[in-house]
Amino acid sequence: MSFKTPNTARRTEGWMGLKRGHRARPLEWMIEQLIQFVSYSAIIMVFLIFVFVTREALPILLGQMDSAAVRPSLSMDEAMKLPEADLRKYLNMTQSEFAKADAESIKMLVELRIESSATETTDKDAKLNTTQWSHLLGPYQWSGYTQPEYIWQPVGTIHKYNIVPLLVGSLKVSFIALAFALPLALGAAIYVSQLANPRIKEWLKPAIELLAGLPSVVLGFFAMLVMATFLQNVFGYTTRLNAFLAGIALGLAVIPLVFSIAEDALTSVPRSYTQAALALGSSRWQAAYQIVLPAALPGVFAAAVLGFGRALGETMIVLMTSSASIISWNIFDSARPITASIAAELAEAVFGGHHYRILFMLGALLFTVTFLLNLIGDVVVHRLKRRLEGKA
Amino acid sequence: MKQITKWLSVVAILAMTCAVSQAANIVVKGSDTMVILAQKWAETYMQKHSDAKIQVAGGGSGVGFAALQQQTVDIANASRKIKATEIETCIKTFGKRPTEYKVALDGLSVYVNAVNSIKELSIDQLAGVFTGKIKNWKELGGADAPIMVYSRENSSGTYEFFKENVLKGRDFAANAQPMQGTAALLQSVAKDKNAIGYGGAAYGAGAKHLAIKKDDSSAAIEPTEETIVSGKYPIWRYLFVYVNPTLDKGQIAHYLNWIRSDEGQSVVKNVGYFPLPKNLRE
């Protein structure tokens, strides 16, 4: 049976292009448009943020920054004799800045350069450009040190920007978090989806997921004051705030996410799998462990990947629980993850300066890595779902 | 027609709620260390001068300088001196060097746990401890226990000051724990019996302040208001405000003068810093 629209009820183009049906309810139409705009803008925003972060980091990526503490300085006469283009370059000004500046400001800038060179140090490293890739990634024997070392000490006369301690810190803390969270979350997911009776499942699932609603600053605060003392008493290590503590606290934040995705994957395994296994005489545990879990394994992998991404990007907890930038794979030593560095240092970095740009570069790196991890996780979950539904 | 008027009124209401009124006529931004001080100054000043509106925000000294350079604020608070590169950007954008005013003194104490038997250290010994050369309290005449070094985040003006003046520019030990604020640092020092840390002299409940010797031969000085203001205590610094000289007139100039008057300086003590000596107030 099919309906045919009678000719008399033909839709007309109305005022402002509104369809007749909409014209009667302009507010609804506006809201609909607004919601549509908001959902598109989310995608645009993510893209714009990435463009902005990368743009701020670009001079570092292209090796255009110079962080040398000692810059060559010319006397007033010498500087005034320079051709315009050279003077502009010497003063590190853009075309438009140079065009706008009057003779007075140029003079002031030259004077300032002479002034600042008078107070500069005689440190042998003062002429180094520490923003070069070799210094960002490789060890170097700084004056006062007996061997080449990776050092992140961005504030001081010589700016030491080696990012290796931060990378190690991020990875170390995230792995500890995952090692703690994955078994617990997976165990809970198997129990809730396969073994628990429906009445327990009804309240247990939301209860575990409720943990996700815990503000990370509260978790960090709790970890810093309560868990730190407790764990130190149990394990007897010397550094009170360390990567282990940060990892455990971070693990608590990651558990609900990993649980949620793993539980979803396990539940999406068709009931017929379990029923077939039970019919052939297996116990419920055997069915869950040997039939359902292997079938949902890609989903568990995705949960781990997404959990790792979440752990890498988490800031507040690691900022409050661990932050000395040492390179050490000992879990009871401190660690300084990238996120903690950005959050703690950006406010005081000279706007547009090298420290500021390096932090943005780290941000872009973090953005890319977490984006890829999320992408991998999502793709894996989707493919698994399609396969279990028999579509692929 | 009715519909259109309805629409228009919706739009008008939206527009009105969006337009945030910018009533303040002096905008202050900068150092987090100085936020409370700057707010107290603003409150006290506004009580006396009902025509003045002062808006204070934190964010960090660097944020304050960036805002000063972009001319979105009138006054920038800073717990450190302005850097040459920051003066450069100011000259490039508004053709003037920002004017610097010293507005208060801050003394820095070195804290240890209350049960620690050490009472005094020299600047050299402090440098050894904080750079990681001295690792055990035994080397300083204390108990045989490793020294747990607590420091501040490198964004803090206190960190930079301590690095320049006590460590003489050398790096902090890599395992020094950076803490978010003086209060958090004190918490840790109070809980860890092998701890050492540094921070404002006016803070310090729960930990012991060390007396400091300028060098091995000089006397150890306790950090008190008297020793800090007179300059006898060796670890102290100025707090600054910076202003674009073209704006330094009328209400803003009046406010800056008031800050450095006896009345303004009496506020300083209430928030944990120390007033400027008389000869520096003009």
Boltz contact constraints between the chains, C-beta under 6 A:
constraints:
  - contact:
      token1: [A, 97]
      token2: [B, 92]
      max_distance: 6.0
  - contact:
      token1: [A, 105]
      token2: [B, 91]
      max_distance: 6.0
  - contact:
      token1: [A, 105]
      token2: [B, 95]
      max_distance: 6.0
  - contact:
      token1: [A, 108]
      token2: [B, 91]
      max_distance: 6.0
  - contact:
      token1: [A, 109]
      token2: [B, 91]
      max_distance: 6.0
  - contact:
      token1: [A, 112]
      token2: [B, 87]
      max_distance: 6.0
  - contact:
      token1: [A, 116]
      token2: [B, 84]
      max_distance: 6.0
  - contact:
      token1: [A, 144]
      token2: [B, 170]
      max_distance: 6.0
  - contact:
      token1: [A, 153]
      token2: [B, 171]
      max_distance: 6.0
  - contact:
      token1: [A, 155]
      token2: [B, 154]
      max_distance: 6.0
  - contact:
      token1: [A, 155]
      token2: [B, 160]
      max_distance: 6.0
  - contact:
      token1: [A, 156]
      token2: [B, 163]
      max_distance: 6.0
  - contact:
      token1: [A, 157]
      token2: [B, 169]
      max_distance: 6.0
  - contact:
      token1: [A, 240]
      token2: [B, 192]
      max_distance: 6.0
  - contact:
      token1: [A, 241]
      token2: [B, 177]
      max_distance: 6.0
  - contact:
      token1: [A, 323]
      token2: [B, 178]
      max_distance: 6.0
  - contact:
      token1: [A, 324]
      token2: [B, 175]
      max_distance: 6.0
  - contact:
      token1: [A, 324]
      token2: [B, 176]
      max_distance: 6.0
  - contact:
      token1: [A, 324]
      token2: [B, 177]
      max_distance: 6.0
  - contact:
      token1: [A, 326]
      token2: [B, 174]
      max_distance: 6.0
  - contact:
      token1: [A, 326]
      token2: [B, 175]
      max_distance: 6.0
  - contact:
      token1: [A, 344]
      token2: [B, 153]
      max_distance: 6.0
  - contact:
      token1: [A, 344]
      token2: [B, 155]
      max_distance: 6.0
  - contact:
      token1: [A, 345]
      token2: [B, 155]
      max_distance: 6.0
  - contact:
      token1: [A, 347]
      token2: [B, 59]
      max_distance: 6.0
  - contact:
      token1: [A, 347]
      token2: [B, 60]
      max_distance: 6.0
  - contact:
      token1: [A, 347]
      token2: [B, 63]
      max_distance: 6.0
  - contact:
      token1: [A, 347]
      token2: [B, 155]
      max_distance: 6.0
  - contact:
      token1: [A, 348]
      token2: [B, 60]
      max_distance: 6.0
  - contact:
      token1: [A, 348]
      token2: [B, 61]
      max_distance: 6.0
  - contact:
      token1: [A, 348]
      token2: [B, 62]
      max_distance: 6.0
  - contact:
      token1: [A, 348]
      token2: [B, 155]
      max_distance: 6.0
  - contact:
      token1: [A, 349]
      token2: [B, 62]
      max_distance: 6.0
  - contact:
      token1: [A, 350]
      token2: [B, 62]
      max_distance: 6.0
  - contact:
      token1: [A, 350]
      token2: [B, 85]
      max_distance: 6.0
  - contact:
      token1: [A, 350]
      token2: [B, 86]
      max_distance: 6.0
  - contact:
      token1: [A, 351]
      token2: [B, 66]
      max_distance: 6.0
